[in-house]
Amino acid sequence: MNERNATRKKSRHVDLSDQKLPRLLLRLAIPSVIGLSINAFQQALNAIFVGSLGAQAIAAVSMTMPIIFLLGAVGEGIGVGTASFISRHLGAGNELEASRGASTALALAAPIGVIMTIALLVTLRGIFVTLRASPTILPIALDYATILLPGSTLMLLNIVSGFIVRAEGNTRFSMWTMLTAFILNALLDAVFIFLLGLGVRGAALATLISQIAAISLYIAYFATRLGTVLVSISQVSLRADRIGQLALIGAPATTTSILAALAGMFLYGAAARFGDDFIAAVGIAVRVLTIGALPITGVCIGSQAVLGFCWGARDLARVMKVAKFMLSITVALSFAYSAAVMLFVWPLVRLFSDSDKVTEIAVSSCIVFHLFFGLYGIQSFVTTMLQSLGRARLSAVVSFARQGYLFIPAVLLFPLISGFSGVLASQAIAELGAGMIALFVMLREFAELRQAGPAYSEGNQRAP
């Protein structure tokens, strides 16, 4: 019986030491790409449904997104740190330590989610007022966020669980979980918004129920021990050094996502000076940008397990092969998506709004936002590679640029000089600068890996 269970478990997982590298990477990356593409389409579909309720509705939901990004930032930080921890320890052959890291991460995520939910609900009105929500937008935004925020803890647990499952090589389960949540959300959106007439409350309720469905699937996965790592209360270890390892690698990802949330707040705050239509238009442009960014992120996540595994096994030549192969894919995708948006921007924007004024503003916003999106493939992969190799500080330098130390000063300054054109230019300039920084760091890292490779190879040969 044990042999049969072991065989079934092995068949569900990917052998991270498989020497057929392109097949291995694509097998891991494709489910991640599909999963995050589903996430992107779920956001787009929500926006399309909400957009049918009018410009104020889509503006209100758009102003809520930075708050959701803030919650996701914590989940992503814990998840990235945990995924790196798990893959490196699996590569070193230490499944026990990988299990402790996974269990500890989930044990930390739950109370953090509860605390953040309470804090945000208490300060919600003040946050929207600070973001310059107009009197027409404020009540709609409060209706949407008040229903959505109680599910914050579930969202954090879903994000961390997804990273754990993908880190052990089971990207397919994560994909099917996201697909299930997406289908359920889409069906409930139509029922709650149109049939029951709940408006934005219905959109929030549909998202909340889909989160409950997703976490139920992950609980079943861990409870039936389908994975390589064992997730249970008995494996939770609150040792300072272990939590420190999770936090060190995850901190740049958390900070990057927090910066993204702050960047969103500054962006919508800057757009709010020009009226509700401008907020709605920028919200559409951000959604379109997200549709392109998430699949590229999925490609990078698909490579994370292999990069960490190879680094843990000290196979630097293989690390280089993985990096070059995945980089060629991410760059090709980012440039192709940028070109597609430029060509089909009008019909794309029309999916989200039938207002001529909103459409006109959104079209120009999308074009400017995607001018240098081709460089996103470099920046996204370099960040993932550095996280996988445990290079926390250098990862921070790359990941903080796009929505942090380049974007925030620009979005605060340029609108004062050039009006709404300055709002749009701040995103394009930050994208260009972040891409150049990532390119420089990537070339430097590749040079160091080439030099270190022979030394590691000799050391491994001498090892008993």
VEXKELO-813190 format. One record per residue (C-alpha): x, y, z; residue in one letter. Coordinates in Angstrom, 3 decimals, padded with zeros to 6 digits. Layout:
{pt {X,Y,Z},A}
...
//
This chain:
{pt {000.000,000.000,000.000},M}
{pt {002.766,002.463,000.934},N}
{pt {004.561,001.691,-002.324},E}
{pt {001.418,002.350,-004.311},R}
{pt {000.817,005.675,-002.503},N}
{pt {004.406,006.684,-003.116},A}
{pt {004.043,005.886,-006.813},T}
{pt {000.868,007.932,-007.087},R}
{pt {002.463,010.868,-005.252},K}
{pt {005.501,010.738,-007.485},K}
{pt {003.332,010.772,-010.608},S}
{pt {001.627,013.958,-009.451},R}
{pt {004.894,015.817,-008.959},H}
{pt {007.677,016.983,-011.201},V}
{pt {011.221,015.703,-010.751},D}
{pt {013.172,018.922,-010.212},L}
{pt {016.421,017.121,-011.089},S}
{pt {015.118,016.141,-014.568},D}
{pt {017.963,016.744,-017.047},Q}
{pt {015.621,017.600,-019.937},K}
{pt {015.561,021.248,-018.940},L}
{pt {013.171,022.845,-021.495},P}
{pt {010.568,020.139,-020.883},R}
{pt {010.942,020.483,-017.098},L}
{pt {010.661,024.276,-017.134},L}
{pt {007.696,024.342,-019.473},L}
{pt {005.964,021.652,-017.449},R}
{pt {006.326,023.861,-014.359},L}
{pt {005.777,027.200,-016.044},A}
{pt {002.705,026.467,-018.178},I}
{pt {000.382,025.674,-015.232},P}
{pt {001.677,028.786,-013.407},S}
{pt {001.096,030.904,-016.501},V}
{pt {-002.401,029.495,-016.914},I}
{pt {-003.112,029.993,-013.220},G}
{pt {-002.014,033.622,-013.109},L}
{pt {-003.599,034.309,-016.497},S}
{pt {-006.838,033.087,-014.950},I}
{pt {-006.192,035.521,-012.081},N}
{pt {-005.682,038.341,-014.585},A}
{pt {-008.834,037.446,-016.523},F}
{pt {-010.765,037.206,-013.261},Q}
{pt {-009.772,040.793,-012.450},Q}
{pt {-010.628,041.853,-016.001},A}
{pt {-013.986,040.100,-015.924},L}
{pt {-014.848,041.740,-012.604},N}
{pt {-013.953,045.098,-014.140},A}
{pt {-016.118,044.414,-017.201},I}
{pt {-019.111,043.445,-015.045},F}
{pt {-018.601,046.427,-012.737},V}
{pt {-017.976,048.703,-015.732},G}
{pt {-021.500,047.974,-016.911},S}
{pt {-022.722,049.745,-013.743},L}
{pt {-021.132,053.036,-014.831},G}
{pt {-017.916,055.069,-014.572},A}
{pt {-018.416,055.756,-010.843},Q}
{pt {-018.621,052.030,-010.083},A}
{pt {-015.417,051.125,-011.904},I}
{pt {-013.675,054.179,-010.380},A}
{pt {-014.773,053.084,-006.884},A}
{pt {-013.563,049.502,-007.357},V}
{pt {-010.297,050.794,-008.865},S}
{pt {-009.673,052.929,-005.765},M}
{pt {-010.142,049.801,-003.628},T}
{pt {-007.458,047.865,-005.511},M}
{pt {-004.439,049.456,-003.708},P}
{pt {-005.901,048.205,-000.416},I}
{pt {-006.206,044.694,-001.861},I}
{pt {-002.627,044.977,-003.177},F}
{pt {-001.509,045.911,000.340},L}
{pt {-003.024,042.717,001.734},L}
{pt {-001.602,040.697,-001.129},G}
{pt {001.809,042.210,-000.418},A}
{pt {002.012,040.448,002.917},V}
{pt {000.862,037.143,001.440},G}
{pt {003.294,037.404,-001.441},E}
{pt {006.189,038.243,000.870},G}
{pt {005.496,035.238,003.101},I}
{pt {004.924,033.092,000.010},G}
{pt {008.107,034.103,-001.819},V}
{pt {010.238,033.576,001.287},G}
{pt {008.595,030.207,001.919},T}
{pt {008.914,029.042,-001.706},A}
{pt {012.621,029.894,-001.766},S}
{pt {013.108,028.164,001.606},F}
{pt {011.243,025.015,000.475},I}
{pt {012.908,024.626,-002.933},S}
{pt {016.430,025.181,-001.570},R}
{pt {015.934,022.624,001.225},H}
{pt {014.361,020.100,-001.150},L}
{pt {017.380,020.586,-003.410},G}
{pt {019.633,019.862,-000.435},A}
{pt {017.573,016.728,000.366},G}
{pt {016.090,018.084,003.629},N}
{pt {012.339,017.483,003.381},E}
{pt {011.826,017.847,007.142},L}
{pt {013.119,021.407,007.186},E}
{pt {011.056,022.220,004.082},A}
{pt {007.935,020.934,005.887},S}
{pt {008.678,023.044,008.945},R}
{pt {009.093,026.144,006.793},G}
{pt {005.766,025.565,005.005},A}
{pt {003.813,024.890,008.206},S}
{pt {005.336,027.864,010.002},T}
{pt {004.513,030.203,007.117},A}
{pt {000.813,029.291,007.193},L}
{pt {000.745,029.603,010.976},A}
{pt {002.103,033.153,010.668},L}
{pt {-000.188,034.180,007.805},A}
{pt {-003.488,033.568,009.645},A}
{pt {-003.075,035.975,012.618},P}
{pt {-001.418,038.578,010.400},I}
{pt {-004.472,038.480,008.119},G}
{pt {-006.890,038.938,011.027},V}
{pt {-004.952,041.908,012.429},I}
{pt {-004.719,043.613,009.031},M}
{pt {-008.422,043.067,008.345},T}
{pt {-009.466,044.724,011.602},I}
{pt {-007.061,047.638,011.101},A}
{pt {-008.269,048.295,007.558},L}
{pt {-011.972,048.069,008.398},L}
{pt {-011.550,050.589,011.229},V}
{pt {-009.687,053.097,009.026},T}
{pt {-011.453,052.413,005.716},L}
{pt {-013.374,055.678,005.357},R}
{pt {-010.283,057.703,006.240},G}
{pt {-008.231,055.845,003.611},I}
{pt {-010.719,056.643,000.831},F}
{pt {-010.950,060.289,001.917},V}
{pt {-007.155,060.495,001.821},T}
{pt {-007.239,059.064,-001.712},L}
{pt {-009.550,061.962,-002.674},R}
{pt {-012.575,059.783,-003.359},A}
{pt {-015.376,062.068,-004.528},S}
{pt {-018.795,062.129,-002.791},P}
{pt {-020.210,060.047,-005.666},T}
{pt {-017.475,057.383,-005.409},I}
{pt {-017.045,057.131,-001.612},L}
{pt {-020.266,055.231,-000.715},P}
{pt {-019.763,052.767,-003.589},I}
{pt {-016.139,052.125,-002.576},A}
{pt {-017.193,051.576,001.061},L}
{pt {-019.916,049.103,000.009},D}
{pt {-017.427,047.089,-002.056},Y}
{pt {-014.528,047.072,000.423},A}
{pt {-016.637,046.386,003.536},T}
{pt {-017.808,043.066,002.078},I}
{pt {-014.463,042.121,000.508},L}
{pt {-012.120,042.838,003.435},L}
{pt {-013.459,040.162,005.859},P}
{pt {-012.022,037.616,003.408},G}
{pt {-008.507,039.062,003.705},S}
{pt {-007.214,036.237,005.895},T}
{pt {-008.455,033.692,003.366},L}
{pt {-006.697,035.614,000.593},M}
{pt {-003.400,035.553,002.500},L}
{pt {-003.698,031.824,003.189},L}
{pt {-004.541,031.147,-000.473},N}
{pt {-001.504,033.082,-001.685},I}
{pt {000.899,031.334,000.717},V}
{pt {-000.616,027.892,000.000},S}
{pt {-000.187,028.472,-003.726},G}
{pt {003.496,029.292,-003.283},F}
{pt {004.029,026.162,-001.154},I}
{pt {002.366,023.865,-003.691},V}
{pt {004.303,025.388,-006.626},R}
{pt {007.613,025.274,-004.724},A}
{pt {007.383,021.492,-004.410},E}
{pt {006.718,021.190,-008.136},G}
{pt {002.943,020.658,-008.162},N}
{pt {002.017,023.673,-010.286},T}
{pt {-000.944,021.835,-011.830},R}
{pt {-002.876,021.696,-008.568},F}
{pt {-002.390,025.425,-008.098},S}
{pt {-003.619,025.983,-011.658},M}
{pt {-006.783,023.919,-011.159},W}
{pt {-007.488,025.678,-007.864},T}
{pt {-007.273,029.086,-009.549},M}
{pt {-009.412,027.868,-012.442},L}
{pt {-012.104,026.619,-010.054},T}
{pt {-012.129,029.948,-008.197},A}
{pt {-012.289,031.865,-011.489},F}
{pt {-015.252,029.910,-012.882},I}
{pt {-017.127,030.215,-009.600},L}
{pt {-016.397,033.948,-009.383},N}
{pt {-017.538,034.552,-012.969},A}
{pt {-020.809,032.681,-012.452},L}
{pt {-021.530,034.395,-009.139},L}
{pt {-020.670,037.819,-010.613},D}
{pt {-023.399,037.378,-013.224},A}
{pt {-025.917,036.094,-010.667},V}
{pt {-025.258,038.656,-007.917},F}
{pt {-024.738,041.757,-010.085},I}
{pt {-027.418,041.251,-012.733},F}
{pt {-029.993,038.692,-011.541},L}
{pt {-030.088,039.804,-007.893},L}
{pt {-029.216,043.453,-008.584},G}
{pt {-026.603,043.696,-005.825},L}
{pt {-024.259,045.960,-007.814},G}
{pt {-020.708,046.279,-006.503},V}
{pt {-021.751,044.425,-003.350},R}
{pt {-022.451,041.422,-005.553},G}
{pt {-018.990,041.624,-007.145},A}
{pt {-017.367,041.685,-003.698},A}
{pt {-019.510,038.798,-002.446},L}
{pt {-018.648,036.698,-005.507},A}
{pt {-014.921,037.233,-004.878},T}
{pt {-015.303,036.345,-001.200},L}
{pt {-017.086,033.051,-001.941},I}
{pt {-014.475,032.105,-004.571},S}
{pt {-011.742,032.651,-001.944},Q}
{pt {-013.558,030.263,000.400},I}
{pt {-013.708,027.646,-002.358},A}
{pt {-009.982,027.998,-003.103},A}
{pt {-008.858,027.636,000.507},I}
{pt {-011.100,024.567,000.868},S}
{pt {-009.203,022.889,-001.972},L}
{pt {-005.822,023.741,-000.442},Y}
{pt {-006.951,022.423,002.955},I}
{pt {-007.968,019.144,001.310},A}
{pt {-004.589,019.001,-000.485},Y}
{pt {-002.586,019.413,002.733},F}
{pt {-004.906,017.266,004.884},A}
{pt {-004.673,014.284,002.535},T}
{pt {-000.877,014.761,002.261},R}
{pt {-000.784,014.899,-001.523},L}
{pt {002.374,017.034,-001.472},G}
{pt {006.050,016.398,-000.876},T}
{pt {006.185,018.600,002.198},V}
{pt {004.094,017.812,005.259},L}
{pt {001.900,020.710,006.410},V}
{pt {000.546,020.235,009.916},S}
{pt {000.438,021.909,013.331},I}
{pt {003.096,019.481,014.576},S}
{pt {005.551,020.896,012.020},Q}
{pt {005.122,024.522,013.093},V}
{pt {008.357,025.886,014.527},S}
{pt {008.576,029.485,015.702},L}
{pt {012.344,029.474,016.025},R}
{pt {013.735,032.927,015.372},A}
{pt {016.343,031.724,012.858},D}
{pt {013.770,029.898,010.725},R}
{pt {011.329,032.813,010.727},I}
{pt {014.281,035.078,009.988},G}
{pt {015.140,033.066,006.866},Q}
{pt {011.543,033.256,005.632},L}
{pt {011.357,036.973,006.340},A}
{pt {014.746,037.850,004.841},L}
{pt {013.921,036.485,001.397},I}
{pt {010.276,037.509,001.539},G}
{pt {010.900,041.069,002.782},A}
{pt {011.840,042.504,-000.643},P}
{pt {008.743,040.926,-002.213},A}
{pt {006.542,042.287,000.586},T}
{pt {008.093,045.716,000.320},T}
{pt {007.749,045.654,-003.475},T}
{pt {004.054,044.838,-003.221},S}
{pt {003.535,047.432,-000.483},I}
{pt {005.220,049.941,-002.759},L}
{pt {002.880,048.802,-005.544},A}
{pt {-000.088,049.457,-003.241},A}
{pt {001.273,052.885,-002.298},L}
{pt {002.050,053.583,-005.951},A}
{pt {-001.569,052.735,-006.794},G}
{pt {-002.790,055.083,-004.090},M}
{pt {-000.594,057.909,-005.380},F}
{pt {-001.601,057.142,-008.982},L}
{pt {-005.347,057.214,-008.295},Y}
{pt {-004.890,060.196,-005.998},G}
{pt {-003.131,062.065,-008.799},A}
{pt {-005.847,061.082,-011.294},A}
{pt {-008.606,062.127,-008.843},A}
{pt {-007.628,065.794,-009.278},R}
{pt {-009.028,065.635,-012.815},F}
{pt {-012.361,063.910,-012.067},G}
{pt {-014.110,060.530,-011.819},D}
{pt {-013.691,059.772,-015.536},D}
{pt {-009.915,060.015,-015.216},F}
{pt {-009.909,057.638,-012.230},I}
{pt {-011.984,055.133,-014.204},A}
{pt {-009.714,055.475,-017.255},A}
{pt {-006.529,054.946,-015.240},V}
{pt {-008.198,051.972,-013.539},G}
{pt {-008.848,050.404,-016.947},I}
{pt {-005.237,051.022,-018.056},A}
{pt {-003.931,049.405,-014.861},V}
{pt {-006.169,046.375,-015.447},R}
{pt {-004.871,045.991,-018.990},V}
{pt {-001.298,046.265,-017.703},L}
{pt {-002.035,043.594,-015.080},T}
{pt {-003.439,041.219,-017.711},I}
{pt {-000.006,041.269,-019.390},G}
{pt {002.103,041.247,-016.231},A}
{pt {000.553,038.272,-014.425},L}
{pt {001.279,035.597,-017.079},P}
{pt {004.906,036.781,-017.206},I}
{pt {005.013,036.518,-013.429},T}
{pt {003.621,032.993,-013.848},G}
{pt {006.532,032.073,-016.131},V}
{pt {008.953,033.355,-013.498},C}
{pt {007.214,031.506,-010.665},I}
{pt {007.376,028.318,-012.729},G}
{pt {011.169,028.596,-012.817},S}
{pt {011.552,029.443,-009.138},Q}
{pt {011.414,025.864,-007.877},A}
{pt {014.088,024.724,-010.361},V}
{pt {016.364,027.708,-009.708},L}
{pt {016.181,027.209,-005.946},G}
{pt {016.658,023.440,-006.293},F}
{pt {019.734,023.870,-008.509},C}
{pt {021.168,026.511,-006.192},W}
{pt {020.622,024.228,-003.183},G}
{pt {022.396,021.415,-005.070},A}
{pt {025.181,023.893,-006.075},R}
{pt {024.702,023.156,-009.780},D}
{pt {025.544,026.639,-011.099},L}
{pt {025.830,025.597,-014.741},A}
{pt {022.226,024.451,-014.588},R}
{pt {021.210,027.710,-012.893},V}
{pt {022.642,029.575,-015.906},M}
{pt {020.804,027.362,-018.395},K}
{pt {017.511,027.877,-016.556},V}
{pt {018.046,031.641,-016.411},A}
{pt {018.810,032.054,-020.110},K}
{pt {015.927,029.855,-021.249},F}
{pt {013.336,031.529,-019.029},M}
{pt {014.621,035.016,-019.798},L}
{pt {014.124,034.450,-023.525},S}
{pt {010.487,033.511,-022.850},I}
{pt {009.671,036.424,-020.516},T}
{pt {011.228,039.020,-022.826},V}
{pt {009.407,037.634,-025.868},A}
{pt {006.082,037.655,-023.996},L}
{pt {006.463,041.198,-022.663},S}
{pt {007.382,042.673,-026.054},F}
{pt {004.604,040.727,-027.813},A}
{pt {001.976,041.881,-025.311},Y}
{pt {003.131,045.498,-025.555},S}
{pt {002.776,045.391,-029.339},A}
{pt {-000.649,043.708,-029.134},A}
{pt {-001.994,046.395,-026.792},V}
{pt {-000.779,049.141,-029.138},M}
{pt {-002.551,047.488,-032.088},L}
{pt {-005.856,046.589,-030.406},F}
{pt {-006.149,049.252,-027.707},V}
{pt {-009.509,050.698,-028.839},W}
{pt {-011.557,047.446,-028.861},P}
{pt {-009.772,046.341,-025.677},L}
{pt {-010.746,049.474,-023.755},V}
{pt {-014.305,049.307,-025.094},R}
{pt {-014.764,046.016,-023.208},L}
{pt {-014.528,047.941,-019.933},F}
{pt {-016.532,051.098,-020.674},S}
{pt {-019.071,052.417,-023.161},D}
{pt {-018.418,056.037,-022.166},S}
{pt {-016.735,057.948,-025.004},D}
{pt {-014.850,060.241,-022.640},K}
{pt {-013.573,057.411,-020.413},V}
{pt {-012.599,055.393,-023.496},T}
{pt {-010.615,058.268,-025.000},E}
{pt {-008.668,058.867,-021.786},I}
{pt {-008.136,055.131,-021.194},A}
{pt {-006.770,054.589,-024.720},V}
{pt {-004.067,057.243,-024.287},S}
{pt {-003.324,055.898,-020.789},S}
{pt {-002.898,052.323,-022.079},C}
{pt {-000.571,053.432,-024.884},I}
{pt {001.737,055.384,-022.560},V}
{pt {001.677,052.670,-019.861},F}
{pt {002.835,050.075,-022.418},H}
{pt {005.551,052.078,-024.183},L}
{pt {008.350,050.300,-022.286},F}
{pt {006.448,047.244,-021.034},F}
{pt {008.760,045.080,-023.139},G}
{pt {011.385,045.558,-020.421},L}
{pt {009.088,044.097,-017.767},Y}
{pt {010.110,040.578,-018.779},G}
{pt {013.718,041.313,-017.764},I}
{pt {012.804,042.998,-014.502},Q}
{pt {010.346,040.297,-013.436},S}
{pt {012.678,037.373,-014.136},F}
{pt {015.752,038.987,-012.585},V}
{pt {013.778,039.649,-009.390},T}
{pt {012.596,036.023,-009.279},T}
{pt {016.090,034.662,-009.934},M}
{pt {017.622,036.742,-007.145},L}
{pt {014.896,035.652,-004.715},Q}
{pt {015.426,031.991,-005.650},S}
{pt {019.170,032.281,-005.045},L}
{pt {018.657,033.974,-001.685},G}
{pt {020.044,037.364,-002.846},R}
{pt {017.627,039.422,-000.762},A}
{pt {019.373,042.818,-000.897},R}
{pt {020.057,042.781,-004.619},L}
{pt {016.517,041.571,-005.236},S}
{pt {015.299,044.617,-003.332},A}
{pt {017.304,046.985,-005.536},V}
{pt {015.666,045.585,-008.681},V}
{pt {012.136,045.045,-007.397},S}
{pt {011.771,048.384,-005.594},F}
{pt {012.533,050.421,-008.727},A}
{pt {009.427,050.041,-010.872},R}
{pt {006.816,051.041,-008.295},Q}
{pt {009.020,052.478,-005.605},G}
{pt {011.990,054.798,-005.717},Y}
{pt {011.519,055.612,-009.437},L}
{pt {007.726,055.789,-009.705},F}
{pt {006.591,057.461,-006.466},I}
{pt {008.749,060.626,-006.782},P}
{pt {007.730,060.871,-010.463},A}
{pt {003.976,060.574,-009.824},V}
{pt {004.190,063.182,-007.069},L}
{pt {006.185,065.667,-009.152},L}
{pt {005.250,065.312,-012.834},F}
{pt {001.479,065.971,-012.510},P}
{pt {002.298,069.323,-010.891},L}
{pt {004.337,070.216,-013.982},I}
{pt {002.422,068.593,-016.851},S}
{pt {-001.056,067.834,-015.492},G}
{pt {-002.592,064.486,-016.457},F}
{pt {000.172,063.887,-019.032},S}
{pt {002.595,063.895,-016.096},G}
{pt {000.526,061.175,-014.394},V}
{pt {000.954,058.943,-017.430},L}
{pt {004.618,059.820,-018.010},A}
{pt {005.536,058.774,-014.450},S}
{pt {004.596,055.139,-015.195},Q}
{pt {006.487,055.051,-018.508},A}
{pt {009.655,056.575,-017.034},I}
{pt {009.606,054.195,-014.047},A}
{pt {009.164,051.205,-016.392},E}
{pt {012.125,052.277,-018.502},L}
{pt {014.393,052.970,-015.529},G}
{pt {013.504,049.703,-013.771},A}
{pt {014.228,047.734,-016.946},G}
{pt {017.663,049.316,-017.327},M}
{pt {018.554,048.605,-013.688},I}
{pt {017.425,044.973,-014.045},A}
{pt {019.469,044.567,-017.226},L}
{pt {022.625,045.830,-015.510},F}
{pt {022.136,043.569,-012.473},V}
{pt {021.386,040.556,-014.695},M}
{pt {024.607,040.949,-016.694},L}
{pt {026.565,041.300,-013.459},R}
{pt {024.975,038.184,-011.945},E}
{pt {025.591,036.126,-015.080},F}
{pt {029.270,037.114,-015.006},A}
{pt {029.572,036.083,-011.340},E}
{pt {027.834,032.740,-011.963},L}
{pt {030.211,031.955,-014.844},R}
{pt {033.239,032.701,-012.664},Q}
{pt {031.913,030.772,-009.650},A}
{pt {030.806,027.707,-011.650},G}
{pt {034.188,025.984,-012.008},P}
{pt {035.023,026.520,-008.332},A}
{pt {031.745,024.926,-007.228},Y}
{pt {032.233,022.029,-009.648},S}
{pt {035.689,021.270,-008.215},E}
{pt {034.332,021.496,-004.674},G}
{pt {031.521,019.065,-005.463},N}
{pt {033.944,016.596,-007.019},Q}
{pt {036.157,016.667,-003.896},R}
{pt {033.186,016.240,-001.575},A}
{pt {032.808,012.690,-000.157},P}
//
